[in-house]
């Protein structure tokens, strides 16, 4: 549902650009999309940690920790 909403926001921004909307109005919408994507990313990361990472640790697969660290490093760039 969130991604569909974000997709609609992106289409709205495209329409604003194509119709020559006032730049500050477009920038406000871009900021809203950025915030929505950031929120989605946080939820996805939390779900990944609670499921895939936790399951891997329970099974003795320490590689999932390295993968998580690598993922976090990429997100923090």
Secondary structure by P-SEA (a helix, b strand, c coil): caaaaaaaaaaaaaaaaaacccaaaaaaaaaaaaaaaaaaaaaaaaaaaacaaaaaaaaccaaaaaaaaaaaaaaac
